[in-house]
Amino acid sequence: MADSLPRSPLAPSAFPALPSIKGLRLAAGAAGVKYQGRDDVMLAVMDPGTAVAGVFTRSQTRSAPVRDCQAKLGGETSAGAAILVNSGNSNAFTGHYGQTSVDEIASAVAKITDLPTARVFTASTGVIGEPLPHDRIIAQIQSLNAGLDQNALEPAANAIMTTDTFAKGASAQVTIEGQTIEIAGIAKGSGMIAPDMATMLVYIFTDARVEQTALQAELSRICDRTFNCITVDSDTSTSDSLMLCATGASGVDATGNAEFSQALEAVMLDLAHQVVRDGEGATKFVEIQITGAASDSDAKVHGLAIANSPLVKTAIAGEDPNWGRVVMAIGKSGAAADRDLLSISFGEVLVAEKGWVSPDYREEDGAAQMTRDEIILKVDLGLGDGICTVWTCDLTHQYITINADYRS
């Protein structure tokens, strides 16, 4: 599917140059799970001492790979770790067969990489409800293991795509007490995007040494400010997974280090934005800034209500400065709001205030803001100090086209 779609107009010009991560090797290959003539499986293998953290979808119909990964987190770190991901089939809603596929793949990876099965994590993304042809994946594990390379993050990013139109990667470098550590991550995601973590998969690696419980806490905290603040279409996947692996191979302890946290957040936010920029059919990248809410949680409720509104999103697609739809979304969100304290701006253009259109507002000024590829929508509730920023994209005819024949 990804090969047949035009590259998103919001895509970066090229895949970034990502650093190699000490203690990490990767490989990509073609198993023919669904796609023909392209890589659709990736294997990552990490050195002993690697700490693994993760956040996952809270969907009640989450997949067997998600449940298996959740069960394995927080275990012994003296052994190495491996992650195997396939695209084209999500191995979700496949009954007991789903866990059988996970077990068979994990056992095969463990045997070939000489790791305990408890340290093998798997993920699958693609069509829901069809048995995973795990034998095709298992047949590729030996060659994947033989081809492991420190510089294979880009091939790995390409292998996990489904309806994505571009591979996603980001990195950062941090100096702690004169020593350098690297952070690099890859992601896939384009549709069925409204993470609730805790079809989105994210894998971030660092050569820093971070204690597992601290790594988990940091990941969960940052996730709420990044991936849990994006939405493409309001739908939460059965497979959403975000894993963070700290190999410790640099020898630098980053546990509790503020600069490391900032760099990690920058990588996660960059990847989250790339997922929105690749939203199925997207032509506009939209940042929604909520201020003046009764609380931060209320601000997030309002922001997501606006970001998920089909009426708001289609108005943006049509470059229509229809601020009434923003008012509608705020009113229906369920969070506290007062019509007569509300103000709305498109970029720096004040559109509405005090329960009515601003006396200085001109429609042509609002319309000019909507012609931009990147749009900032600001809402101040006038109720308190609550703030939140969320990111979304527009909703176009292409989204319907992509999803109307996804299984075809």
Sine and cosine of phi, psi and omega as CSV:
sin_phi,cos_phi,sin_psi,cos_psi,sin_omega,cos_omega
0.00,0.00,-0.70,0.71,-0.06,-1.00
-0.87,0.50,-0.59,0.81,-0.07,-1.00
-0.93,0.37,-0.38,0.93,-0.09,-1.00
-1.00,-0.06,-0.10,1.00,-0.07,-1.00
-0.99,-0.14,0.64,-0.77,0.06,-1.00
-0.93,0.38,0.53,-0.85,0.00,-1.00
-0.89,0.46,0.69,-0.73,-0.01,-1.00
-0.83,0.55,0.69,-0.72,0.06,-1.00
-0.91,0.41,-0.23,0.97,0.00,-1.00
-0.99,-0.13,0.08,1.00,-0.06,-1.00
-0.94,0.33,0.50,-0.87,0.14,-0.99
-0.90,0.44,0.30,-0.95,-0.09,-1.00
-0.92,0.40,-0.49,0.87,-0.03,-1.00
-0.34,-0.94,0.30,-0.95,0.11,-0.99
-0.91,0.41,0.71,-0.71,-0.07,-1.00
-0.94,0.33,0.39,-0.92,0.11,-0.99
-0.98,0.21,0.94,-0.34,-0.04,-1.00
-0.99,-0.14,0.61,-0.79,0.03,-1.00
-0.96,0.27,0.42,-0.91,0.17,-0.99
-0.96,0.27,0.53,-0.85,0.00,-1.00
-0.95,-0.31,0.86,-0.50,0.01,-1.00
-0.85,0.52,0.70,-0.71,0.00,-1.00
1.00,0.04,0.09,1.00,-0.01,-1.00
-0.79,-0.62,0.72,-0.70,0.14,-0.99
-0.71,-0.71,0.57,-0.82,-0.06,-1.00
-0.69,-0.72,0.29,-0.96,0.10,-0.99
-0.43,-0.91,0.43,-0.90,0.05,-1.00
-0.76,-0.65,0.49,-0.87,0.00,-1.00
-0.39,-0.92,0.11,-0.99,-0.05,-1.00
-0.95,-0.31,0.91,-0.40,0.03,-1.00
-0.97,-0.22,-0.21,0.98,-0.01,-1.00
0.93,0.36,0.54,0.84,0.03,-1.00
-0.85,0.53,-0.74,0.67,0.09,-1.00
-0.65,-0.76,-0.72,0.69,-0.07,-1.00
-0.99,0.12,0.60,-0.80,0.04,-1.00
-0.94,-0.35,0.63,-0.77,0.07,-1.00
0.97,0.23,0.35,0.94,0.05,-1.00
-0.47,-0.88,0.42,-0.91,0.05,-1.00
-0.92,0.39,0.67,-0.75,-0.02,-1.00
-0.63,-0.77,0.27,0.96,0.05,-1.00
-0.54,-0.84,0.64,-0.77,0.04,-1.00
-0.73,-0.68,0.54,-0.84,0.03,-1.00
-0.81,-0.59,0.76,-0.65,0.11,-0.99
-0.87,-0.49,0.74,-0.67,0.01,-1.00
-0.81,-0.58,0.74,-0.67,-0.07,-1.00
-0.86,-0.52,0.44,-0.90,-0.07,-1.00
-0.93,0.36,0.33,-0.94,0.14,-0.99
-0.83,0.56,0.55,-0.83,-0.04,-1.00
1.00,-0.06,-0.04,1.00,-0.02,-1.00
-0.95,0.31,0.78,-0.62,0.11,-0.99
-1.00,-0.04,0.71,-0.71,-0.06,-1.00
-0.85,-0.52,0.79,-0.61,0.07,-1.00
-0.82,-0.57,0.37,-0.93,0.00,-1.00
-0.35,-0.94,0.47,-0.88,0.19,-0.98
-0.77,-0.64,0.58,-0.82,-0.18,-0.98
-0.65,-0.76,0.29,-0.96,0.06,-1.00
-0.82,0.57,0.57,-0.82,0.10,-0.99
-0.99,-0.17,0.25,0.97,0.07,-1.00
-0.80,0.60,0.69,-0.72,0.04,-1.00
-0.96,0.28,-0.20,0.98,0.05,-1.00
-0.92,-0.39,0.52,0.85,-0.04,-1.00
-0.89,0.45,0.40,-0.91,-0.16,-0.99
-0.97,0.25,0.24,-0.97,0.06,-1.00
-0.88,0.48,-0.68,0.74,0.04,-1.00
-0.87,0.50,-0.62,0.78,0.03,-1.00
-0.89,0.46,-0.75,0.67,-0.01,-1.00
-0.88,0.48,-0.62,0.78,-0.01,-1.00
-0.92,0.39,-0.69,0.73,0.03,-1.00
-0.89,0.46,-0.67,0.74,0.01,-1.00
-0.87,0.50,-0.63,0.78,-0.02,-1.00
-0.94,0.35,-0.44,0.90,-0.10,-1.00
-1.00,-0.05,-0.23,0.97,-0.04,-1.00
-0.90,0.43,0.53,-0.85,0.10,-1.00
0.99,0.13,0.17,0.99,-0.03,-1.00
-0.99,0.11,-0.19,-0.98,-0.01,-1.00
-0.85,0.52,0.70,-0.71,-0.04,-1.00
-0.94,-0.34,0.04,1.00,-0.03,-1.00
-0.92,0.39,-0.51,0.86,0.07,-1.00
-0.99,0.12,0.23,-0.97,0.11,-0.99
-0.95,0.31,-0.18,-0.98,0.02,-1.00
-0.53,-0.85,0.41,-0.91,0.02,-1.00
-0.65,-0.76,0.52,-0.85,0.09,-1.00
-0.79,-0.62,0.79,-0.62,0.10,-1.00
-0.86,-0.51,0.78,-0.63,-0.05,-1.00
-0.80,-0.60,0.69,-0.72,0.14,-0.99
-0.86,-0.52,0.49,-0.87,0.12,-0.99
-0.93,-0.37,0.27,-0.96,0.04,-1.00
0.99,-0.16,-0.35,0.94,-0.01,-1.00
-0.44,-0.90,0.81,-0.58,-0.11,-0.99
-1.00,0.08,-0.14,0.99,-0.07,-1.00
0.75,0.66,0.66,0.75,0.01,-1.00
-0.89,-0.46,0.58,-0.82,-0.03,-1.00
0.83,0.55,0.74,0.67,0.00,-1.00
-0.85,-0.52,0.35,0.94,0.09,-1.00
0.87,0.49,-0.49,-0.87,-0.02,-1.00
-0.91,0.41,-0.37,0.93,0.00,-1.00
-0.88,0.47,-0.54,0.84,-0.01,-1.00
-0.87,0.49,-0.73,0.69,0.02,-1.00
-0.93,0.36,-0.56,0.83,0.07,-1.00
-0.86,0.50,-0.68,0.73,0.02,-1.00
-0.89,0.46,-0.70,0.72,0.03,-1.00
-0.86,0.50,-0.74,0.68,-0.03,-1.00
-0.88,0.47,-0.68,0.73,-0.02,-1.00
-0.91,0.42,-0.69,0.73,0.00,-1.00
-0.92,0.40,-0.73,0.68,-0.03,-1.00
-0.88,0.48,-0.64,0.77,0.01,-1.00
-0.91,0.42,-0.65,0.76,0.00,-1.00
-0.92,0.40,-0.68,0.73,0.04,-1.00
-0.89,0.45,-0.71,0.71,-0.02,-1.00
-0.85,0.52,-0.69,0.72,-0.03,-1.00
-0.90,0.43,-0.70,0.71,-0.09,-1.00
-0.97,0.25,-0.55,0.84,-0.03,-1.00
-1.00,-0.09,-0.05,1.00,-0.01,-1.00
0.87,0.49,0.73,0.68,0.05,-1.00
-0.86,-0.50,0.42,-0.91,0.13,-0.99
-0.95,0.32,0.56,-0.83,-0.02,-1.00
-0.87,0.49,-0.44,0.90,0.02,-1.00
-0.92,0.39,-0.22,0.98,0.02,-1.00
-0.93,-0.36,0.31,0.95,0.08,-1.00
-0.93,-0.37,0.87,-0.48,-0.03,-1.00
-0.94,-0.34,0.67,-0.75,0.00,-1.00
-0.82,-0.57,0.37,-0.93,0.09,-1.00
-0.51,-0.86,0.52,-0.86,0.01,-1.00
-0.68,-0.74,0.60,-0.80,0.00,-1.00
-0.60,-0.80,0.65,-0.76,-0.03,-1.00
0.58,-0.82,-0.59,-0.81,-0.07,-1.00
-0.91,0.41,0.66,-0.75,0.03,-1.00
-1.00,-0.03,0.63,-0.78,0.18,-0.98
1.00,-0.04,0.10,0.99,0.04,-1.00
-0.91,-0.42,0.72,-0.69,0.01,-1.00
-0.82,0.58,0.66,-0.75,0.02,-1.00
-0.98,0.19,0.82,-0.57,0.06,-1.00
-0.97,0.23,0.95,0.30,-0.16,-0.99
-0.91,0.42,-0.37,0.93,0.02,-1.00
-0.89,0.46,-0.53,0.85,0.02,-1.00
-0.93,0.37,-0.61,0.80,0.02,-1.00
-0.94,0.35,-0.73,0.68,-0.01,-1.00
-0.86,0.52,-0.57,0.82,-0.01,-1.00
-0.90,0.43,-0.31,0.95,-0.03,-1.00
-0.99,-0.17,-0.15,0.99,-0.14,-0.99
-0.90,0.43,-0.64,0.77,0.00,-1.00
-0.86,0.50,-0.73,0.69,-0.02,-1.00
-0.94,0.34,-0.54,0.84,0.08,-1.00
-0.89,0.46,-0.71,0.71,-0.01,-1.00
-0.89,0.45,-0.62,0.78,0.00,-1.00
-0.94,0.35,-0.43,0.90,-0.06,-1.00
-0.99,-0.16,0.20,0.98,-0.02,-1.00
-0.84,0.54,0.69,-0.73,-0.11,-0.99
-0.57,-0.82,0.61,-0.79,0.04,-1.00
-0.92,0.39,-0.38,0.93,-0.12,-0.99
-0.92,-0.38,0.73,0.68,-0.08,-1.00
-0.86,-0.51,0.45,0.89,0.03,-1.00
-0.91,0.41,-0.61,0.79,0.00,-1.00
-0.92,0.39,-0.75,0.66,0.08,-1.00
-0.85,0.53,-0.61,0.79,0.04,-1.00
-0.90,0.44,-0.67,0.74,0.01,-1.00
-0.89,0.45,-0.61,0.79,0.03,-1.00
-0.93,0.37,-0.58,0.81,-0.10,-1.00
-0.94,0.35,-0.43,0.90,-0.08,-1.00
-1.00,-0.06,0.08,1.00,-0.03,-1.00
-0.97,0.26,0.51,-0.86,0.19,-0.98
-0.87,-0.50,-1.00,-0.07,0.05,-1.00
-1.00,0.08,0.11,0.99,0.07,-1.00
-0.85,0.53,0.55,-0.83,0.08,-1.00
-0.97,-0.24,-0.14,0.99,0.10,-1.00
-0.46,-0.89,0.50,-0.86,0.06,-1.00
-0.97,0.26,0.54,-0.84,-0.13,-0.99
-0.88,-0.48,0.76,-0.65,0.02,-1.00
-0.51,-0.86,0.43,-0.90,0.04,-1.00
-0.37,-0.93,0.40,-0.92,-0.01,-1.00
-0.47,-0.89,0.24,-0.97,0.08,-1.00
-0.44,-0.90,0.39,-0.92,0.01,-1.00
-0.80,-0.60,0.66,-0.75,-0.03,-1.00
-0.75,-0.66,0.65,-0.76,0.09,-1.00
-0.95,-0.32,0.86,-0.51,0.01,-1.00
-0.86,-0.51,0.90,-0.45,-0.01,-1.00
0.78,0.63,0.70,0.71,0.07,-1.00
0.99,0.17,0.00,1.00,0.00,-1.00
-0.92,-0.40,0.60,-0.80,-0.10,-0.99
-0.99,-0.14,0.70,-0.71,0.15,-0.99
-0.84,-0.55,0.45,-0.89,-0.04,-1.00
-0.90,-0.43,0.54,-0.84,0.13,-0.99
-0.76,-0.65,0.75,-0.66,0.04,-1.00
-0.57,-0.82,0.60,-0.80,-0.02,-1.00
-0.59,-0.81,0.39,-0.92,0.09,-1.00
-0.77,-0.64,0.38,-0.92,-0.02,-1.00
-0.50,-0.86,0.38,-0.93,0.21,-0.98
-0.72,-0.69,0.56,-0.83,0.02,-1.00
0.30,-0.96,0.66,-0.75,-0.03,-1.00
-0.46,-0.89,-0.70,0.71,0.06,-1.00
-0.76,-0.65,0.14,-0.99,-0.13,-0.99
0.80,0.60,0.79,0.61,-0.09,-1.00
-0.87,-0.49,0.98,-0.22,0.25,-0.97
-0.38,-0.92,0.95,0.31,-0.16,-0.99
-0.80,0.61,0.62,-0.78,0.04,-1.00
-0.68,-0.74,0.95,0.31,-0.15,-0.99
-0.99,-0.13,1.00,-0.09,0.72,0.69
-0.89,-0.45,0.00,0.00,0.00,0.00
0.00,0.00,0.08,1.00,-0.01,-1.00
-0.99,-0.13,0.76,-0.65,0.08,-1.00
-0.81,-0.59,0.70,-0.71,0.00,-1.00
-0.68,-0.74,0.72,-0.70,0.03,-1.00
-0.75,-0.67,0.87,-0.49,-0.03,-1.00
-0.86,-0.51,0.69,-0.72,-0.07,-1.00
-0.78,-0.62,0.58,-0.81,0.11,-0.99
-0.61,-0.79,0.50,-0.87,0.06,-1.00
-1.00,-0.05,0.14,0.99,0.09,-1.00
-0.95,0.32,0.36,-0.93,0.13,-0.99
-0.98,-0.19,0.86,-0.51,0.00,-1.00
-0.69,-0.73,0.76,-0.66,0.02,-1.00
-0.88,0.47,0.64,-0.77,-0.20,-0.98
-0.86,0.52,-0.72,0.69,-0.04,-1.00
-0.92,0.40,-0.57,0.82,0.06,-1.00
-0.93,0.37,-0.64,0.77,0.03,-1.00
-0.89,0.46,-0.68,0.73,0.01,-1.00
-0.90,0.44,-0.70,0.71,0.00,-1.00
-0.89,0.46,-0.67,0.75,0.00,-1.00
-0.91,0.41,-0.69,0.72,0.00,-1.00
-0.88,0.48,-0.72,0.69,-0.01,-1.00
-0.89,0.46,-0.66,0.75,-0.01,-1.00
-0.90,0.44,-0.74,0.67,-0.06,-1.00
-0.95,0.32,-0.55,0.83,0.00,-1.00
-0.84,0.54,-0.63,0.77,-0.02,-1.00
-0.91,0.42,-0.35,0.94,-0.01,-1.00
-0.98,-0.18,-0.11,0.99,-0.06,-1.00
-0.82,-0.57,-1.00,0.10,-0.07,-1.00
-0.91,0.41,-0.48,0.88,0.04,-1.00
-0.99,0.11,0.15,0.99,0.08,-1.00
-0.87,-0.49,0.36,0.93,0.09,-1.00
-0.86,-0.51,0.44,-0.90,0.10,-0.99
-0.41,-0.91,0.66,-0.75,0.12,-0.99
-0.97,-0.24,-0.72,0.69,-0.13,-0.99
-0.61,-0.79,0.18,0.98,0.06,-1.00
0.97,0.24,0.04,1.00,-0.03,-1.00
-0.98,-0.19,0.80,-0.61,0.01,-1.00
-1.00,-0.03,0.81,-0.58,-0.05,-1.00
-0.94,0.33,0.37,-0.93,0.14,-0.99
-0.98,0.21,-0.09,1.00,-0.17,-0.98
-0.82,-0.57,0.01,1.00,-0.07,-1.00
-0.77,0.64,0.83,-0.55,-0.01,-1.00
-0.58,-0.82,0.68,-0.73,0.09,-1.00
-0.73,-0.68,0.88,-0.48,-0.03,-1.00
-0.85,-0.53,0.66,-0.75,-0.01,-1.00
-0.84,-0.54,0.83,-0.56,-0.07,-1.00
-0.85,-0.53,0.82,-0.57,0.03,-1.00
-0.94,-0.35,0.95,-0.30,-0.11,-0.99
-0.96,0.27,-0.45,0.89,-0.04,-1.00
0.97,0.25,0.07,1.00,-0.13,-0.99
-0.94,0.34,-0.29,0.96,0.05,-1.00
-0.97,0.25,-0.34,0.94,-0.06,-1.00
0.98,0.18,0.06,1.00,-0.05,-1.00
-0.99,-0.14,0.83,-0.56,0.01,-1.00
-1.00,0.09,0.89,-0.45,-0.01,-1.00
-0.95,-0.33,0.18,0.98,-0.01,-1.00
-0.85,0.52,0.86,-0.52,0.03,-1.00
0.97,0.26,0.14,0.99,-0.03,-1.00
-0.99,0.15,0.81,-0.58,-0.08,-1.00
-0.92,0.40,-0.63,0.78,-0.01,-1.00
-0.92,0.39,-0.62,0.79,0.07,-1.00
-0.88,0.47,-0.69,0.72,0.01,-1.00
-0.87,0.50,-0.68,0.73,0.00,-1.00
-0.90,0.43,-0.66,0.75,0.01,-1.00
-0.92,0.39,-0.66,0.75,0.04,-1.00
-0.88,0.47,-0.68,0.73,0.02,-1.00
-0.89,0.45,-0.62,0.79,0.02,-1.00
-0.89,0.46,-0.67,0.74,0.03,-1.00
-0.90,0.43,-0.71,0.71,-0.02,-1.00
-0.91,0.42,-0.64,0.77,0.01,-1.00
-0.93,0.36,-0.63,0.77,0.05,-1.00
-0.86,0.51,-0.75,0.67,0.01,-1.00
-0.90,0.43,-0.65,0.76,0.02,-1.00
-0.88,0.48,-0.68,0.73,0.03,-1.00
-0.90,0.44,-0.61,0.79,0.02,-1.00
-0.90,0.44,-0.59,0.81,0.05,-1.00
-0.89,0.46,-0.68,0.73,0.03,-1.00
-0.91,0.42,-0.66,0.75,0.00,-1.00
-0.89,0.45,-0.37,0.93,0.04,-1.00
-0.98,-0.21,0.28,0.96,0.05,-1.00
-0.79,0.61,0.67,-0.74,-0.10,-0.99
-0.83,0.56,0.89,-0.45,0.01,-1.00
0.98,0.19,0.11,0.99,-0.12,-0.99
-0.92,0.38,0.64,-0.77,0.14,-0.99
-0.81,-0.59,-0.14,0.99,-0.01,-1.00
-0.73,-0.68,0.70,-0.72,0.13,-0.99
-0.98,-0.21,0.82,-0.57,-0.16,-0.99
-0.85,-0.53,0.81,-0.58,0.10,-0.99
-0.96,-0.28,0.81,-0.58,-0.03,-1.00
-0.92,-0.39,0.92,-0.40,-0.04,-1.00
-0.98,-0.22,0.90,-0.44,0.02,-1.00
-0.96,-0.29,0.80,-0.60,0.07,-1.00
-0.75,-0.67,0.24,-0.97,0.10,-0.99
0.94,0.34,0.30,0.95,0.02,-1.00
-0.98,0.19,0.24,-0.97,0.00,-1.00
-0.91,0.41,-0.45,0.90,0.03,-1.00
-0.35,-0.94,0.24,-0.97,0.06,-1.00
-0.88,0.47,-0.62,0.79,-0.01,-1.00
-0.92,0.40,-0.63,0.78,0.08,-1.00
-0.90,0.44,-0.64,0.77,0.02,-1.00
-0.86,0.50,-0.66,0.75,0.01,-1.00
-0.92,0.39,-0.64,0.77,0.04,-1.00
-0.86,0.51,-0.73,0.68,0.02,-1.00
-0.89,0.45,-0.70,0.71,-0.03,-1.00
-0.87,0.49,-0.69,0.72,0.00,-1.00
-0.95,0.31,-0.51,0.86,0.06,-1.00
-0.89,0.45,-0.66,0.75,0.05,-1.00
-0.93,0.36,-0.73,0.68,-0.08,-1.00
-0.90,0.43,-0.49,0.87,-0.04,-1.00
-1.00,-0.09,-0.07,1.00,-0.04,-1.00
-0.95,0.31,0.87,-0.49,0.06,-1.00
-0.86,0.51,-0.54,0.84,-0.01,-1.00
-0.94,0.35,-0.65,0.76,0.07,-1.00
-0.90,0.43,-0.72,0.69,-0.10,-1.00
-0.92,0.38,-0.59,0.80,0.03,-1.00
-0.96,0.27,-0.53,0.85,0.09,-1.00
-0.89,0.46,-0.66,0.75,0.03,-1.00
-0.90,0.44,-0.65,0.76,0.04,-1.00
-0.87,0.49,-0.60,0.80,0.01,-1.00
-1.00,0.06,0.07,1.00,0.00,-1.00
0.84,0.54,0.62,0.78,0.00,-1.00
-0.97,-0.23,0.88,-0.47,-0.01,-1.00
-0.98,0.21,0.87,0.49,-0.09,-1.00
-1.00,0.07,0.99,0.13,-0.07,-1.00
-0.92,0.38,-0.34,0.94,0.05,-1.00
-0.87,0.49,-0.51,0.86,0.03,-1.00
-0.95,0.32,-0.51,0.86,0.09,-1.00
-0.93,0.38,-0.69,0.73,0.06,-1.00
-0.85,0.53,-0.70,0.72,0.02,-1.00
-0.85,0.53,-0.73,0.68,-0.05,-1.00
-0.90,0.44,-0.64,0.77,0.04,-1.00
-0.89,0.45,-0.70,0.71,-0.04,-1.00
-0.90,0.44,-0.52,0.86,-0.06,-1.00
-1.00,-0.04,-0.12,0.99,-0.17,-0.99
-0.91,0.42,-0.49,0.87,-0.05,-1.00
0.99,-0.10,-0.24,0.97,0.06,-1.00
-1.00,0.05,0.32,-0.95,-0.08,-1.00
-0.89,0.45,0.70,-0.72,0.05,-1.00
-0.41,-0.91,0.48,-0.88,0.05,-1.00
-0.75,-0.66,0.89,-0.45,-0.06,-1.00
-0.77,0.63,-0.68,0.74,-0.14,-0.99
-0.99,0.14,-0.04,1.00,0.07,-1.00
-0.95,-0.32,-0.10,1.00,-0.15,-0.99
-0.98,0.18,0.66,-0.75,0.17,-0.99
-0.73,-0.68,0.57,-0.82,-0.06,-1.00
-0.74,-0.67,0.72,-0.69,0.05,-1.00
-0.76,-0.65,0.59,-0.81,0.21,-0.98
-0.97,-0.25,0.95,-0.32,-0.13,-0.99
0.89,0.46,-0.78,-0.62,0.03,-1.00
-1.00,-0.07,0.11,0.99,-0.02,-1.00
-1.00,-0.03,0.92,-0.38,0.06,-1.00
-0.96,0.29,0.86,-0.50,-0.10,-1.00
-0.99,-0.17,-0.74,0.67,-0.09,-1.00
-0.63,-0.78,0.53,-0.85,0.04,-1.00
-0.35,-0.94,0.45,-0.89,0.11,-0.99
0.80,0.60,0.67,0.74,0.09,-1.00
0.98,0.20,0.22,0.97,-0.08,-1.00
-0.36,-0.93,0.24,-0.97,0.08,-1.00
-0.88,0.47,0.62,-0.79,0.01,-1.00
-0.90,0.44,0.68,-0.74,-0.02,-1.00
-0.90,0.45,-0.37,0.93,-0.01,-1.00
-1.00,-0.08,-0.03,1.00,-0.07,-1.00
-0.96,0.28,0.70,-0.72,0.12,-0.99
-0.86,-0.52,0.74,-0.68,-0.07,-1.00
-0.84,0.54,-0.60,0.80,-0.02,-1.00
-0.91,0.41,-0.49,0.87,0.05,-1.00
-0.94,0.35,-0.69,0.72,0.06,-1.00
-0.90,0.45,-0.66,0.75,-0.01,-1.00
-0.90,0.45,-0.59,0.81,0.00,-1.00
-0.90,0.43,-0.60,0.80,0.04,-1.00
-0.89,0.45,-0.60,0.80,-0.09,-1.00
-0.97,0.25,-0.22,0.97,0.03,-1.00
-0.98,0.18,-0.16,0.99,-0.05,-1.00
-0.97,0.26,0.45,-0.89,0.08,-1.00
-0.95,0.31,-0.51,0.86,0.01,-1.00
-0.86,-0.51,0.85,-0.53,-0.12,-0.99
-0.86,-0.51,0.69,-0.73,0.11,-0.99
-0.94,-0.35,0.82,-0.57,0.02,-1.00
-0.91,-0.42,0.85,-0.53,-0.06,-1.00
-0.92,-0.40,0.69,-0.72,0.07,-1.00
-0.74,-0.67,0.80,-0.60,0.13,-0.99
-0.91,-0.42,0.83,-0.55,-0.07,-1.00
-0.99,0.13,-0.37,0.93,0.01,-1.00
0.93,0.36,0.39,0.92,-0.08,-1.00
-0.94,-0.35,-0.44,0.90,-0.10,-0.99
-0.08,-1.00,-0.50,-0.87,-0.08,-1.00
-0.95,-0.32,0.12,0.99,-0.05,-1.00
-0.93,0.38,0.72,-0.70,0.00,-1.00
-0.70,-0.72,0.43,-0.90,0.13,-0.99
-0.21,-0.98,0.57,-0.82,0.12,-0.99
-0.86,-0.50,0.75,-0.66,0.06,-1.00
-0.81,-0.59,0.32,-0.95,-0.07,-1.00
-0.77,-0.64,0.62,-0.78,0.01,-1.00
-0.49,-0.87,-0.12,-0.99,0.05,-1.00
-0.68,-0.73,0.06,-1.00,0.02,-1.00
-0.99,0.17,0.12,-0.99,0.00,-1.00
-0.86,-0.51,0.91,-0.41,-0.11,-0.99
-0.89,-0.46,0.11,-0.99,0.06,-1.00
-0.86,0.51,-0.53,0.85,-0.04,-1.00
-0.89,0.45,-0.53,0.85,0.04,-1.00
-0.86,0.50,-0.68,0.73,0.02,-1.00
-0.91,0.42,-0.69,0.73,-0.01,-1.00
-0.86,0.52,-0.71,0.70,-0.03,-1.00
-0.89,0.45,-0.70,0.71,-0.13,-0.99
-1.00,0.05,-0.29,0.96,0.03,-1.00
-0.94,0.34,-0.45,0.89,-0.03,-1.00
-0.80,-0.59,0.50,0.86,-0.07,-1.00
-0.85,0.53,-0.61,0.79,-0.05,-1.00
-1.00,0.02,-0.05,1.00,-0.08,-1.00
-0.97,0.24,0.00,0.00,0.00,0.00
